[in-house]
């Protein structure tokens, strides 16, 4: 039964990918652009430390979670048409089990993190003004650290995406962004920098980095906890207006 569920989840995922393949090309170019921007800011951060300290953290905390999804026709029209709610209503009318819907969304997140992560962090590493001064193994630890962070944030996004209408979801997204800005400012006030600290941990500890393992473990815990909670709440969600 579990194998059949995963097969159905992958079927929904590939169906969406085939329909929105042009948007996937846009996603790749956006990730390259984001990688160039983040890499250049991290590289020049030392030259303008006071100004770029909070900016680097803010951008990294807001942009790195974006590797967890693809741009699609549905995502770009979410606020205007409440497209995810319309999709869920359609799936329920077929009917497609709630478990399959949630699993397909996590399949999308996992594949997006792999594909977009390679593009984004690859651009940051190979471009001459990026992070090419780190050796590859340490850079991979740095990448995995921020992938764990992306998993945590995307799990929250998925929860509200499937359980809320477009307005509530947009408000929660903005709230998460505001929280990252406040967190970056607090870190700066205490003379810290999250990005530079993650680089230092990667270089000092390598694959034994406690920051990397902490973010990845917390990410998987969040997926397990929120995944079950989202399936239960989605099964109870009413679409009657």
N, C-alpha and C positions, 0 to 999 in steps of 0.2 A: 504493500500500500504506500509506504514511504517513497519507494522508487517511482511509482506511478505519479505521485504528487509532484516530485521534482521534475519528472518528464513534462507534466502539464505546465509547471511554472516556466520551464525553459521554452516551451512552445509559445506561451504568451509573450515572453521576452523577445524571441526571434520574430514573432509577428509584428511587434511594435518597431523593431529595428528595420525590418524590410520596408515598412511604410514610411519611416522617417530618415532614410539613409542620407538625404541631402543635409539634414540638420546635424548629422554626425560629423560630416566634413567640416561644418562650421564650428562644431565643438572642438575638433582637433586644432584648428587655426586659433581659436580662442585660448586653448591651453598653451599653445606655443607662445602666443603674445603674453599670457600671464607669467609663463616661465621666464621670458626675457625680462619682464618688468621686475619680478621678485628677485631674480638673480642679480640684476644690476643694482637694485637697492641694497641688497645684503652686501654686495661687493664694495659699495661706496659708503656704507654705514659708518665706518671708522673715520672717514674724512669729515663727516658732519654728524657726529655722534648725538649731540643733544637734540637735534631736530629729527633725525631719522630713527632714534631709539624707539619711540612709540609708534612711528609710522610703519616700520618694518614689522613689528609685532601685530599691529592692527591689520595690515594687508595679508600677512601670512595666516592669521587666525580666521579672517573672513574669506580669503580666496582658496586656501588649501582644501576646505571641505567641498568645494565645487567639483573636485575630481570624482565625487560620489554619484553624479548623475550626468546624463546626456541632455543636450538641448533637443527638444522635440516639439512638434506642433502643439501637443497637449500642454507641455510645460510653459510655452510662451503665451498661451491663451488662457492660462489658469485663472488669473484675476478677473478677466472680462467675462469668461463663459463658465467659470467653475467647472472646468473640464474634467478634473479628477473625480468629482462627485458624479458627473454624468457617466463617466467610465464605470464607476462602481455600481451605479444603478443598472447599467447595461449588463455587467457581469452577473449581478444577482438575478436578472430576468432570464438568464440562459438555462439553468443557474450554474454558476461556477462557484465552488466552495470557497469560503472566506480564506481558508488556509492556503489555497493555491494563489489567491490574489496577493496575499502578504509575502509568500515565498517568491513569487515572480518579481516583486519590488525589491527584495533583498538580492535576488539574482542580478537584477539591473544594477544595484549599488555595487556588488562585488565585481562585476565585469567592468563597470565604469571606473572603479578605483584602479584596477589593473591597467586598462588601456589609457585612461587619462593620466594616471600616475606616471606611466612610462613616458608619455609625451611631455607633460609639465616638468617633471623632475629631470627628464632627459635634456630638455632645452636649458634648464638651469645649470646643468653640469657641463654640457659640451660647448656652449657658447663662451667666447673668450673673456667675457666680463661677468661670468657666472661664478660657480663654486668649483671650478676645475682645479683649484689648488689643493682640494681634499683628495686623498686616495679613494679609490672606488669602494672598497669595503666599508670605510668610515662613512662615506657619502650614503651608502645603502642603509646604514644604521640611522642616519639623519632622516632619510626618506621614510623608513618604516616608523620612526617616531611620529612624524606628522601624518602618516597614513592612519595610525591609531587614533590620533585626534580627529581626523576626518570621519572615521567610523563612528566615533562618539556623537559628533554633531549630526551626521546624516541619519543616525538612528532616531534622534529626536525629530528631525525633519520628517522622516517617513511616518512616524507616529501621528503627527498632526496633519500630515498630508492626507492620510487615509481616514482620519476620524473627524476632520473639520471641513467647513466650507472655505471658500477661497479667502474671505476676509479674515477669518480667524487664523488661517495658515500664514497669510501675509504678515499679520501682526506678530505672530510668534517668530517668524523669520527675522523681522526687524528687531524684535526683542533680543534674539540671540546675537545679532550684530551689535546692538548697543552694549550688551554684556561683554562682548569681546573688546570693544573699545575701552570700556571702563577697566577691564582686567589689564589691558595693555598699559593704560595710564597708571594704574596702581603699581604694576611691576616697575615702570619707569621712575615713579616717585621713590621707590626703595632701591634705586640705582641698579636695576636689573634689566635684562633683555631676554625674552623667552627663546627667540631664534638663535641668538649667540650662545645661550646656555645649552640648547639642544645640539649645536655644533660642537661645543666643548665636550659634552658628554660622549658624543659619537667618536671624537678623536681620542679621548682619554680611555674609555672603556671598551670601544669596539662593540662586538656583538654581546658583550656582557653589560651593556648600558642599562642601568635601572630605569632610566627615563623611557627608553624604547619599549622594554618589556612591560613597564607600567601602563603605557598608553595602549599597547596592543591588547593586553589582558583586560583592561577596563573596557576597551572597545568591544571585545567578544562578550564580556559580561553584559554590557548594555544591549547588544544584539539579542542575546538569549532572554534577558528580562523583558525588554520592550517588545520583542517579537511575539512572545506569548501574550503579553498584555494587549498588544495591538490586535492580534487575532480574536481575542475574547471580546474586546470592545467593538471591533468592526462587525462581528456577528450580531451584536445588540444594536447597532446603529440603525436609526430609522431615517428613511429618505422622504418621509411624508412632510410636506411643507405646511 
